[in-house]
Amino acid sequence: MILTQYPYVDDNGNTHHNLVKTWTDDETKTLLQVETGAMYDEAIDLYPCIYTYQEVDKPVEEETQEESENQEHSEN
């Protein structure tokens, strides 16, 4: 589920009435910013927020060529 916090309270306990925090409570999901296609674990935007968010599955990280080669060498 997508959650929001307004006003946003930062890690130091400071309240920001000009910011809103958006995140998902599902660890298998990430936020997709609909207007831009950008993906975030959490988003902090100016309030009122001009963006909308959807929950999507986290993308599977592709293995790089170097990681693949390192794995092959360690198996031999």
N, CA, C and O atoms as a Maestro MAE file, in Angstrom:
{
 s_m_m2io_version
 :::
 2.0.0
}

f_m_ct {
 s_m_title
 :::
 protein
 m_atom[304] {
  # First column is atom index #
  i_m_mmod_type
  r_m_x_coord
  r_m_y_coord
  r_m_z_coord
  i_m_residue_number
  s_m_chain_name
  s_m_pdb_residue_name
  s_m_pdb_atom_name
  i_m_atomic_number
  :::
  1 25 0.839 -1.155 0.000 1 A "MET " " N  " 7
  2 3 0.000 0.000 0.000 1 A "MET " " CA " 6
  3 2 0.899 1.238 0.000 1 A "MET " " C  " 6
  4 15 1.930 1.258 0.673 1 A "MET " " O  " 8
  5 25 0.519 2.243 -0.735 2 A "ILE " " N  " 7
  6 3 1.250 3.504 -0.769 2 A "ILE " " CA " 6
  7 2 0.847 4.326 0.453 2 A "ILE " " C  " 6
  8 15 -0.336 4.508 0.743 2 A "ILE " " O  " 8
  9 25 1.868 4.817 1.160 3 A "LEU " " N  " 7
  10 3 1.653 5.613 2.366 3 A "LEU " " CA " 6
  11 2 2.224 7.007 2.167 3 A "LEU " " C  " 6
  12 15 3.164 7.194 1.395 3 A "LEU " " O  " 8
  13 25 1.656 7.987 2.863 4 A "THR " " N  " 7
  14 3 2.179 9.351 2.820 4 A "THR " " CA " 6
  15 2 2.279 9.900 4.235 4 A "THR " " C  " 6
  16 15 1.540 9.508 5.137 4 A "THR " " O  " 8
  17 25 3.216 10.816 4.392 5 A "GLN " " N  " 7
  18 3 3.386 11.523 5.665 5 A "GLN " " CA " 6
  19 2 3.412 13.012 5.374 5 A "GLN " " C  " 6
  20 15 4.318 13.514 4.709 5 A "GLN " " O  " 8
  21 25 2.409 13.706 5.879 6 A "TYR " " N  " 7
  22 3 2.382 15.167 5.775 6 A "TYR " " CA " 6
  23 2 1.920 15.730 7.104 6 A "TYR " " C  " 6
  24 15 0.894 15.291 7.624 6 A "TYR " " O  " 8
  25 25 2.632 16.675 7.667 7 A "PRO " " N  " 7
  26 3 3.899 17.204 7.190 7 A "PRO " " CA " 6
  27 2 5.016 16.183 7.369 7 A "PRO " " C  " 6
  28 15 4.942 15.307 8.231 7 A "PRO " " O  " 8
  29 25 6.040 16.307 6.549 8 A "TYR " " N  " 7
  30 3 7.175 15.398 6.603 8 A "TYR " " CA " 6
  31 2 8.019 15.698 7.843 8 A "TYR " " C  " 6
  32 15 8.350 16.853 8.111 8 A "TYR " " O  " 8
  33 25 8.367 14.645 8.599 9 A "VAL " " N  " 7
  34 3 9.244 14.768 9.761 9 A "VAL " " CA " 6
  35 2 10.538 14.039 9.424 9 A "VAL " " C  " 6
  36 15 10.526 12.831 9.183 9 A "VAL " " O  " 8
  37 25 11.660 14.768 9.404 10 A "ASP " " N  " 7
  38 3 12.940 14.165 9.014 10 A "ASP " " CA " 6
  39 2 13.545 13.348 10.156 10 A "ASP " " C  " 6
  40 15 12.983 13.275 11.249 10 A "ASP " " O  " 8
  41 25 14.701 12.733 9.883 11 A "ASP " " N  " 7
  42 3 15.365 11.859 10.857 11 A "ASP " " CA " 6
  43 2 15.782 12.597 12.127 11 A "ASP " " C  " 6
  44 15 15.983 11.966 13.165 11 A "ASP " " O  " 8
  45 25 15.914 13.908 12.062 12 A "ASN " " N  " 7
  46 3 16.296 14.705 13.229 12 A "ASN " " CA " 6
  47 2 15.084 15.192 14.014 12 A "ASN " " C  " 6
  48 15 15.229 15.908 15.005 12 A "ASN " " O  " 8
  49 25 13.888 14.806 13.571 13 A "GLY " " N  " 7
  50 3 12.666 15.209 14.256 13 A "GLY " " CA " 6
  51 2 12.141 16.568 13.848 13 A "GLY " " C  " 6
  52 15 11.215 17.089 14.470 13 A "GLY " " O  " 8
  53 25 12.727 17.156 12.798 14 A "ASN " " N  " 7
  54 3 12.255 18.456 12.308 14 A "ASN " " CA " 6
  55 2 11.040 18.281 11.417 14 A "ASN " " C  " 6
  56 15 11.028 17.424 10.534 14 A "ASN " " O  " 8
  57 25 10.031 19.086 11.646 15 A "THR " " N  " 7
  58 3 8.802 19.034 10.861 15 A "THR " " CA " 6
  59 2 8.905 20.013 9.698 15 A "THR " " C  " 6
  60 15 9.277 21.173 9.879 15 A "THR " " O  " 8
  61 25 8.572 19.532 8.500 16 A "HIS " " N  " 7
  62 3 8.631 20.348 7.276 16 A "HIS " " CA " 6
  63 2 7.219 20.427 6.686 16 A "HIS " " C  " 6
  64 15 6.743 19.481 6.059 16 A "HIS " " O  " 8
  65 25 6.561 21.567 6.898 17 A "HIS " " N  " 7
  66 3 5.188 21.747 6.416 17 A "HIS " " CA " 6
  67 2 5.129 21.957 4.902 17 A "HIS " " C  " 6
  68 15 4.045 21.968 4.319 17 A "HIS " " O  " 8
  69 25 6.288 22.123 4.267 18 A "ASN " " N  " 7
  70 3 6.316 22.319 2.818 18 A "ASN " " CA " 6
  71 2 6.681 21.036 2.070 18 A "ASN " " C  " 6
  72 15 6.840 21.055 0.850 18 A "ASN " " O  " 8
  73 25 6.817 19.898 2.811 19 A "LEU " " N  " 7
  74 3 7.209 18.635 2.183 19 A "LEU " " CA " 6
  75 2 6.235 17.513 2.532 19 A "LEU " " C  " 6
  76 15 5.586 17.530 3.578 19 A "LEU " " O  " 8
  77 25 6.152 16.539 1.626 20 A "VAL " " N  " 7
  78 3 5.359 15.333 1.850 20 A "VAL " " CA " 6
  79 2 6.220 14.129 1.470 20 A "VAL " " C  " 6
  80 15 6.920 14.152 0.458 20 A "VAL " " O  " 8
  81 25 6.163 13.088 2.284 21 A "LYS " " N  " 7
  82 3 6.922 11.859 2.024 21 A "LYS " " CA " 6
  83 2 5.951 10.786 1.541 21 A "LYS " " C  " 6
  84 15 4.862 10.622 2.092 21 A "LYS " " O  " 8
  85 25 6.364 10.058 0.504 22 A "THR " " N  " 7
  86 3 5.566 8.961 -0.043 22 A "THR " " CA " 6
  87 2 6.440 7.720 -0.098 22 A "THR " " C  " 6
  88 15 7.590 7.788 -0.533 22 A "THR " " O  " 8
  89 25 5.897 6.570 0.344 23 A "TRP " " N  " 7
  90 3 6.637 5.311 0.306 23 A "TRP " " CA " 6
  91 2 5.651 4.163 0.260 23 A "TRP " " C  " 6
  92 15 4.444 4.363 0.398 23 A "TRP " " O  " 8
  93 25 6.170 2.950 0.064 24 A "THR " " N  " 7
  94 3 5.338 1.761 0.053 24 A "THR " " CA " 6
  95 2 5.698 0.890 1.248 24 A "THR " " C  " 6
  96 15 6.857 0.831 1.659 24 A "THR " " O  " 8
  97 25 4.700 0.216 1.800 25 A "ASP " " N  " 7
  98 3 4.962 -0.674 2.938 25 A "ASP " " CA " 6
  99 2 5.261 -2.099 2.485 25 A "ASP " " C  " 6
  100 15 5.471 -2.984 3.315 25 A "ASP " " O  " 8
  101 25 5.281 -2.325 1.172 26 A "ASP " " N  " 7
  102 3 5.566 -3.649 0.612 26 A "ASP " " CA " 6
  103 2 7.013 -3.680 0.136 26 A "ASP " " C  " 6
  104 15 7.365 -2.995 -0.824 26 A "ASP " " O  " 8
  105 25 7.853 -4.473 0.801 27 A "GLU " " N  " 7
  106 3 9.279 -4.511 0.480 27 A "GLU " " CA " 6
  107 2 9.575 -5.069 -0.911 27 A "GLU " " C  " 6
  108 15 10.679 -4.885 -1.424 27 A "GLU " " O  " 8
  109 25 8.615 -5.742 -1.523 28 A "THR " " N  " 7
  110 3 8.821 -6.290 -2.868 28 A "THR " " CA " 6
  111 2 8.450 -5.277 -3.950 28 A "THR " " C  " 6
  112 15 8.608 -5.553 -5.139 28 A "THR " " O  " 8
  113 25 7.964 -4.118 -3.544 29 A "LYS " " N  " 7
  114 3 7.503 -3.087 -4.485 29 A "LYS " " CA " 6
  115 2 8.371 -1.851 -4.391 29 A "LYS " " C  " 6
  116 15 9.119 -1.661 -3.432 29 A "LYS " " O  " 8
  117 25 8.251 -1.017 -5.408 30 A "THR " " N  " 7
  118 3 8.901 0.289 -5.431 30 A "THR " " CA " 6
  119 2 7.886 1.288 -5.959 30 A "THR " " C  " 6
  120 15 6.840 0.894 -6.475 30 A "THR " " O  " 8
  121 25 8.178 2.566 -5.837 31 A "LEU " " N  " 7
  122 3 7.279 3.600 -6.339 31 A "LEU " " CA " 6
  123 2 7.644 3.972 -7.765 31 A "LEU " " C  " 6
  124 15 8.816 4.172 -8.082 31 A "LEU " " O  " 8
  125 25 6.658 4.062 -8.605 32 A "LEU " " N  " 7
  126 3 6.833 4.562 -9.965 32 A "LEU " " CA " 6
  127 2 6.192 5.933 -10.021 32 A "LEU " " C  " 6
  128 15 4.991 6.068 -9.786 32 A "LEU " " O  " 8
  129 25 6.989 6.964 -10.332 33 A "GLN " " N  " 7
  130 3 6.454 8.305 -10.501 33 A "GLN " " CA " 6
  131 2 5.833 8.348 -11.896 33 A "GLN " " C  " 6
  132 15 6.539 8.326 -12.905 33 A "GLN " " O  " 8
  133 25 4.519 8.410 -11.935 34 A "VAL " " N  " 7
  134 3 3.765 8.233 -13.180 34 A "VAL " " CA " 6
  135 2 4.177 9.241 -14.244 34 A "VAL " " C  " 6
  136 15 4.332 8.882 -15.412 34 A "VAL " " O  " 8
  137 25 4.353 10.476 -13.860 35 A "GLU " " N  " 7
  138 3 4.626 11.537 -14.841 35 A "GLU " " CA " 6
  139 2 6.000 11.435 -15.475 35 A "GLU " " C  " 6
  140 15 6.177 11.876 -16.611 35 A "GLU " " O  " 8
  141 25 6.979 10.868 -14.782 36 A "THR " " N  " 7
  142 3 8.357 10.854 -15.281 36 A "THR " " CA " 6
  143 2 8.890 9.460 -15.579 36 A "THR " " C  " 6
  144 15 9.853 9.316 -16.332 36 A "THR " " O  " 8
  145 25 8.277 8.427 -14.995 37 A "GLY " " N  " 7
  146 3 8.774 7.070 -15.158 37 A "GLY " " CA " 6
  147 2 9.913 6.737 -14.210 37 A "GLY " " C  " 6
  148 15 10.459 5.635 -14.265 37 A "GLY " " O  " 8
  149 25 10.281 7.673 -13.338 38 A "ALA " " N  " 7
  150 3 11.355 7.442 -12.360 38 A "ALA " " CA " 6
  151 2 10.857 6.515 -11.260 38 A "ALA " " C  " 6
  152 15 9.675 6.528 -10.914 38 A "ALA " " O  " 8
  153 25 11.779 5.698 -10.704 39 A "MET " " N  " 7
  154 3 11.414 4.781 -9.627 39 A "MET " " CA " 6
  155 2 12.156 5.153 -8.350 39 A "MET " " C  " 6
  156 15 13.330 5.524 -8.378 39 A "MET " " O  " 8
  157 25 11.449 5.047 -7.238 40 A "TYR " " N  " 7
  158 3 12.000 5.425 -5.943 40 A "TYR " " CA " 6
  159 2 11.573 4.427 -4.866 40 A "TYR " " C  " 6
  160 15 10.499 3.831 -4.952 40 A "TYR " " O  " 8
  161 25 12.432 4.250 -3.842 41 A "ASP " " N  " 7
  162 3 12.032 3.513 -2.647 41 A "ASP " " CA " 6
  163 2 11.150 4.405 -1.787 41 A "ASP " " C  " 6
  164 15 10.180 3.943 -1.187 41 A "ASP " " O  " 8
  165 25 11.492 5.667 -1.734 42 A "GLU " " N  " 7
  166 3 10.662 6.676 -1.083 42 A "GLU " " CA " 6
  167 2 10.853 7.982 -1.823 42 A "GLU " " C  " 6
  168 15 11.892 8.216 -2.441 42 A "GLU " " O  " 8
  169 25 9.847 8.827 -1.756 43 A "ALA " " N  " 7
  170 3 9.917 10.119 -2.438 43 A "ALA " " CA " 6
  171 2 9.567 11.216 -1.452 43 A "ALA " " C  " 6
  172 15 8.641 11.072 -0.653 43 A "ALA " " O  " 8
  173 25 10.305 12.309 -1.509 44 A "ILE " " N  " 7
  174 3 10.005 13.485 -0.703 44 A "ILE " " CA " 6
  175 2 9.827 14.636 -1.681 44 A "ILE " " C  " 6
  176 15 10.753 15.028 -2.391 44 A "ILE " " O  " 8
  177 25 8.616 15.164 -1.696 45 A "ASP " " N  " 7
  178 3 8.252 16.195 -2.672 45 A "ASP " " CA " 6
  179 2 7.762 17.448 -1.961 45 A "ASP " " C  " 6
  180 15 7.377 17.415 -0.792 45 A "ASP " " O  " 8
  181 25 7.787 18.565 -2.708 46 A "LEU " " N  " 7
  182 3 7.165 19.783 -2.212 46 A "LEU " " CA " 6
  183 2 5.675 19.556 -2.061 46 A "LEU " " C  " 6
  184 15 5.070 18.828 -2.848 46 A "LEU " " O  " 8
  185 25 5.080 20.175 -1.051 47 A "TYR " " N  " 7
  186 3 3.640 20.076 -0.829 47 A "TYR " " CA " 6
  187 2 2.990 21.360 -1.281 47 A "TYR " " C  " 6
  188 15 3.477 22.432 -0.922 47 A "TYR " " O  " 8
  189 25 1.924 21.315 -2.044 48 A "PRO " " N  " 7
  190 3 1.236 20.115 -2.519 48 A "PRO " " CA " 6
  191 2 2.019 19.438 -3.638 48 A "PRO " " C  " 6
  192 15 2.644 20.097 -4.470 48 A "PRO " " O  " 8
  193 25 1.970 18.135 -3.639 49 A "CYS " " N  " 7
  194 3 2.750 17.328 -4.581 49 A "CYS " " CA " 6
  195 2 2.096 17.335 -5.958 49 A "CYS " " C  " 6
  196 15 0.891 17.121 -6.085 49 A "CYS " " O  " 8
  197 25 2.901 17.584 -6.986 50 A "ILE " " N  " 7
  198 3 2.373 17.589 -8.354 50 A "ILE " " CA " 6
  199 2 2.491 16.219 -9.014 50 A "ILE " " C  " 6
  200 15 2.021 16.026 -10.135 50 A "ILE " " O  " 8
  201 25 3.121 15.261 -8.316 51 A "TYR " " N  " 7
  202 3 3.337 13.931 -8.882 51 A "TYR " " CA " 6
  203 2 2.375 12.910 -8.297 51 A "TYR " " C  " 6
  204 15 1.876 13.055 -7.181 51 A "TYR " " O  " 8
  205 25 2.132 11.875 -9.089 52 A "THR " " N  " 7
  206 3 1.361 10.735 -8.602 52 A "THR " " CA " 6
  207 2 2.258 9.503 -8.676 52 A "THR " " C  " 6
  208 15 3.173 9.430 -9.496 52 A "THR " " O  " 8
  209 25 1.979 8.547 -7.812 53 A "TYR " " N  " 7
  210 3 2.815 7.354 -7.705 53 A "TYR " " CA " 6
  211 2 1.975 6.097 -7.794 53 A "TYR " " C  " 6
  212 15 0.816 6.073 -7.380 53 A "TYR " " O  " 8
  213 25 2.580 5.050 -8.343 54 A "GLN " " N  " 7
  214 3 1.995 3.709 -8.379 54 A "GLN " " CA " 6
  215 2 3.009 2.747 -7.798 54 A "GLN " " C  " 6
  216 15 4.216 2.964 -7.906 54 A "GLN " " O  " 8
  217 25 2.517 1.676 -7.177 55 A "GLU " " N  " 7
  218 3 3.390 0.606 -6.714 55 A "GLU " " CA " 6
  219 2 3.653 -0.343 -7.867 55 A "GLU " " C  " 6
  220 15 2.724 -0.765 -8.555 55 A "GLU " " O  " 8
  221 25 4.902 -0.675 -8.077 56 A "VAL " " N  " 7
  222 3 5.267 -1.654 -9.103 56 A "VAL " " CA " 6
  223 2 6.283 -2.614 -8.505 56 A "VAL " " C  " 6
  224 15 6.941 -2.292 -7.515 56 A "VAL " " O  " 8
  225 25 6.412 -3.792 -9.104 57 A "ASP " " N  " 7
  226 3 7.414 -4.749 -8.647 57 A "ASP " " CA " 6
  227 2 8.797 -4.151 -8.825 57 A "ASP " " C  " 6
  228 15 9.069 -3.466 -9.812 57 A "ASP " " O  " 8
  229 25 9.675 -4.417 -7.852 58 A "LYS " " N  " 7
  230 3 11.049 -3.945 -7.974 58 A "LYS " " CA " 6
  231 2 11.690 -4.615 -9.175 58 A "LYS " " C  " 6
  232 15 11.520 -5.817 -9.378 58 A "LYS " " O  " 8
  233 25 12.427 -3.852 -9.975 59 A "PRO " " N  " 7
  234 3 13.090 -4.457 -11.134 59 A "PRO " " CA " 6
  235 2 14.177 -5.427 -10.684 59 A "PRO " " C  " 6
  236 15 14.839 -5.212 -9.669 59 A "PRO " " O  " 8
  237 25 14.347 -6.478 -11.441 60 A "VAL " " N  " 7
  238 3 15.411 -7.440 -11.166 60 A "VAL " " CA " 6
  239 2 16.703 -6.828 -11.668 60 A "VAL " " C  " 6
  240 15 16.799 -6.411 -12.823 60 A "VAL " " O  " 8
  241 25 17.700 -6.776 -10.788 61 A "GLU " " N  " 7
  242 3 18.976 -6.185 -11.187 61 A "GLU " " CA " 6
  243 2 19.678 -7.125 -12.150 61 A "GLU " " C  " 6
  244 15 19.835 -8.314 -11.876 61 A "GLU " " O  " 8
  245 25 20.095 -6.577 -13.276 62 A "GLU " " N  " 7
  246 3 20.797 -7.382 -14.262 62 A "GLU " " CA " 6
  247 2 22.235 -7.577 -13.820 62 A "GLU " " C  " 6
  248 15 22.877 -6.658 -13.311 62 A "GLU " " O  " 8
  249 25 22.724 -8.777 -14.020 63 A "GLU " " N  " 7
  250 3 24.102 -9.089 -13.674 63 A "GLU " " CA " 6
  251 2 25.023 -8.434 -14.687 63 A "GLU " " C  " 6
  252 15 24.808 -8.543 -15.894 63 A "GLU " " O  " 8
  253 25 26.050 -7.752 -14.196 64 A "THR " " N  " 7
  254 3 26.990 -7.116 -15.114 64 A "THR " " CA " 6
  255 2 27.939 -8.168 -15.680 64 A "THR " " C  " 6
  256 15 28.050 -9.266 -15.135 64 A "THR " " O  " 8
  257 25 28.608 -7.839 -16.751 65 A "GLN " " N  " 7
  258 3 29.581 -8.737 -17.382 65 A "GLN " " CA " 6
  259 2 30.673 -9.112 -16.390 65 A "GLN " " C  " 6
  260 15 31.073 -10.273 -16.310 65 A "GLN " " O  " 8
  261 25 31.160 -8.123 -15.629 66 A "GLU " " N  " 7
  262 3 32.236 -8.377 -14.669 66 A "GLU " " CA " 6
  263 2 31.767 -9.339 -13.569 66 A "GLU " " C  " 6
  264 15 32.514 -10.239 -13.184 66 A "GLU " " O  " 8
  265 25 30.564 -9.165 -13.069 67 A "GLU " " N  " 7
  266 3 30.034 -10.063 -12.041 67 A "GLU " " CA " 6
  267 2 29.919 -11.478 -12.572 67 A "GLU " " C  " 6
  268 15 30.216 -12.442 -11.867 67 A "GLU " " O  " 8
  269 25 29.487 -11.600 -13.816 68 A "SER " " N  " 7
  270 3 29.336 -12.907 -14.446 68 A "SER " " CA " 6
  271 2 30.685 -13.603 -14.580 68 A "SER " " C  " 6
  272 15 30.808 -14.794 -14.294 68 A "SER " " O  " 8
  273 25 31.703 -12.848 -15.021 69 A "GLU " " N  " 7
  274 3 33.044 -13.411 -15.176 69 A "GLU " " CA " 6
  275 2 33.628 -13.813 -13.820 69 A "GLU " " C  " 6
  276 15 34.255 -14.866 -13.704 69 A "GLU " " O  " 8
  277 25 33.425 -12.980 -12.796 70 A "ASN " " N  " 7
  278 3 33.926 -13.297 -11.458 70 A "ASN " " CA " 6
  279 2 33.280 -14.565 -10.917 70 A "ASN " " C  " 6
  280 15 33.939 -15.373 -10.263 70 A "ASN " " O  " 8
  281 25 32.003 -14.737 -11.187 71 A "GLN " " N  " 7
  282 3 31.296 -15.932 -10.730 71 A "GLN " " CA " 6
  283 2 31.845 -17.180 -11.444 71 A "GLN " " C  " 6
  284 15 32.017 -18.226 -10.817 71 A "GLN " " O  " 8
  285 25 32.113 -17.072 -12.723 72 A "GLU " " N  " 7
  286 3 32.649 -18.201 -13.489 72 A "GLU " " CA " 6
  287 2 34.020 -18.602 -12.950 72 A "GLU " " C  " 6
  288 15 34.312 -19.790 -12.820 72 A "GLU " " O  " 8
  289 25 34.871 -17.604 -12.634 73 A "HIS " " N  " 7
  290 3 36.218 -17.903 -12.118 73 A "HIS " " CA " 6
  291 2 36.164 -18.551 -10.744 73 A "HIS " " C  " 6
  292 15 36.989 -19.409 -10.430 73 A "HIS " " O  " 8
  293 25 35.200 -18.149 -9.920 74 A "SER " " N  " 7
  294 3 35.126 -18.699 -8.571 74 A "SER " " CA " 6
  295 2 34.591 -20.136 -8.582 74 A "SER " " C  " 6
  296 15 34.837 -20.900 -7.648 74 A "SER " " O  " 8
  297 25 33.862 -20.496 -9.636 75 A "GLU " " N  " 7
  298 3 33.325 -21.845 -9.742 75 A "GLU " " CA " 6
  299 2 34.371 -22.838 -10.224 75 A "GLU " " C  " 6
  300 15 34.236 -24.040 -9.997 75 A "GLU " " O  " 8
  301 25 35.405 -22.352 -10.883 76 A "ASN " " N  " 7
  302 3 36.440 -23.239 -11.443 76 A "ASN " " CA " 6
  303 2 37.483 -23.604 -10.452 76 A "ASN " " C  " 6
  304 15 38.413 -24.341 -10.778 76 A "ASN " " O  " 8
  :::
 }
 m_bond[303] {
  # First column is bond index #
  i_m_from
  i_m_to
  i_m_order
  :::
  1 1 2 1
  2 2 3 1
  3 3 4 2
  4 3 5 1
  5 5 6 1
  6 6 7 1
  7 7 8 2
  8 7 9 1
  9 9 10 1
  10 10 11 1
  11 11 12 2
  12 11 13 1
  13 13 14 1
  14 14 15 1
  15 15 16 2
  16 15 17 1
  17 17 18 1
  18 18 19 1
  19 19 20 2
  20 19 21 1
  21 21 22 1
  22 22 23 1
  23 23 24 2
  24 23 25 1
  25 25 26 1
  26 26 27 1
  27 27 28 2
  28 27 29 1
  29 29 30 1
  30 30 31 1
  31 31 32 2
  32 31 33 1
  33 33 34 1
  34 34 35 1
  35 35 36 2
  36 35 37 1
  37 37 38 1
  38 38 39 1
  39 39 40 2
  40 39 41 1
  41 41 42 1
  42 42 43 1
  43 43 44 2
  44 43 45 1
  45 45 46 1
  46 46 47 1
  47 47 48 2
  48 47 49 1
  49 49 50 1
  50 50 51 1
  51 51 52 2
  52 51 53 1
  53 53 54 1
  54 54 55 1
  55 55 56 2
  56 55 57 1
  57 57 58 1
  58 58 59 1
  59 59 60 2
  60 59 61 1
  61 61 62 1
  62 62 63 1
  63 63 64 2
  64 63 65 1
  65 65 66 1
  66 66 67 1
  67 67 68 2
  68 67 69 1
  69 69 70 1
  70 70 71 1
  71 71 72 2
  72 71 73 1
  73 73 74 1
  74 74 75 1
  75 75 76 2
  76 75 77 1
  77 77 78 1
  78 78 79 1
  79 79 80 2
  80 79 81 1
  81 81 82 1
  82 82 83 1
  83 83 84 2
  84 83 85 1
  85 85 86 1
  86 86 87 1
  87 87 88 2
  88 87 89 1
  89 89 90 1
  90 90 91 1
  91 91 92 2
  92 91 93 1
  93 93 94 1
  94 94 95 1
  95 95 96 2
  96 95 97 1
  97 97 98 1
  98 98 99 1
  99 99 100 2
  100 99 101 1
  101 101 102 1
  102 102 103 1
  103 103 104 2
  104 103 105 1
  105 105 106 1
  106 106 107 1
  107 107 108 2
  108 107 109 1
  109 109 110 1
  110 110 111 1
  111 111 112 2
  112 111 113 1
  113 113 114 1
  114 114 115 1
  115 115 116 2
  116 115 117 1
  117 117 118 1
  118 118 119 1
  119 119 120 2
  120 119 121 1
  121 121 122 1
  122 122 123 1
  123 123 124 2
  124 123 125 1
  125 125 126 1
  126 126 127 1
  127 127 128 2
  128 127 129 1
  129 129 130 1
  130 130 131 1
  131 131 132 2
  132 131 133 1
  133 133 134 1
  134 134 135 1
  135 135 136 2
  136 135 137 1
  137 137 138 1
  138 138 139 1
  139 139 140 2
  140 139 141 1
  141 141 142 1
  142 142 143 1
  143 143 144 2
  144 143 145 1
  145 145 146 1
  146 146 147 1
  147 147 148 2
  148 147 149 1
  149 149 150 1
  150 150 151 1
  151 151 152 2
  152 151 153 1
  153 153 154 1
  154 154 155 1
  155 155 156 2
  156 155 157 1
  157 157 158 1
  158 158 159 1
  159 159 160 2
  160 159 161 1
  161 161 162 1
  162 162 163 1
  163 163 164 2
  164 163 165 1
  165 165 166 1
  166 166 167 1
  167 167 168 2
  168 167 169 1
  169 169 170 1
  170 170 171 1
  171 171 172 2
  172 171 173 1
  173 173 174 1
  174 174 175 1
  175 175 176 2
  176 175 177 1
  177 177 178 1
  178 178 179 1
  179 179 180 2
  180 179 181 1
  181 181 182 1
  182 182 183 1
  183 183 184 2
  184 183 185 1
  185 185 186 1
  186 186 187 1
  187 187 188 2
  188 187 189 1
  189 189 190 1
  190 190 191 1
  191 191 192 2
  192 191 193 1
  193 193 194 1
  194 194 195 1
  195 195 196 2
  196 195 197 1
  197 197 198 1
  198 198 199 1
  199 199 200 2
  200 199 201 1
  201 201 202 1
  202 202 203 1
  203 203 204 2
  204 203 205 1
  205 205 206 1
  206 206 207 1
  207 207 208 2
  208 207 209 1
  209 209 210 1
  210 210 211 1
  211 211 212 2
  212 211 213 1
  213 213 214 1
  214 214 215 1
  215 215 216 2
  216 215 217 1
  217 217 218 1
  218 218 219 1
  219 219 220 2
  220 219 221 1
  221 221 222 1
  222 222 223 1
  223 223 224 2
  224 223 225 1
  225 225 226 1
  226 226 227 1
  227 227 228 2
  228 227 229 1
  229 229 230 1
  230 230 231 1
  231 231 232 2
  232 231 233 1
  233 233 234 1
  234 234 235 1
  235 235 236 2
  236 235 237 1
  237 237 238 1
  238 238 239 1
  239 239 240 2
  240 239 241 1
  241 241 242 1
  242 242 243 1
  243 243 244 2
  244 243 245 1
  245 245 246 1
  246 246 247 1
  247 247 248 2
  248 247 249 1
  249 249 250 1
  250 250 251 1
  251 251 252 2
  252 251 253 1
  253 253 254 1
  254 254 255 1
  255 255 256 2
  256 255 257 1
  257 257 258 1
  258 258 259 1
  259 259 260 2
  260 259 261 1
  261 261 262 1
  262 262 263 1
  263 263 264 2
  264 263 265 1
  265 265 266 1
  266 266 267 1
  267 267 268 2
  268 267 269 1
  269 269 270 1
  270 270 271 1
  271 271 272 2
  272 271 273 1
  273 273 274 1
  274 274 275 1
  275 275 276 2
  276 275 277 1
  277 277 278 1
  278 278 279 1
  279 279 280 2
  280 279 281 1
  281 281 282 1
  282 282 283 1
  283 283 284 2
  284 283 285 1
  285 285 286 1
  286 286 287 1
  287 287 288 2
  288 287 289 1
  289 289 290 1
  290 290 291 1
  291 291 292 2
  292 291 293 1
  293 293 294 1
  294 294 295 1
  295 295 296 2
  296 295 297 1
  297 297 298 1
  298 298 299 1
  299 299 300 2
  300 299 301 1
  301 301 302 1
  302 302 303 1
  303 303 304 2
  :::
 }
}
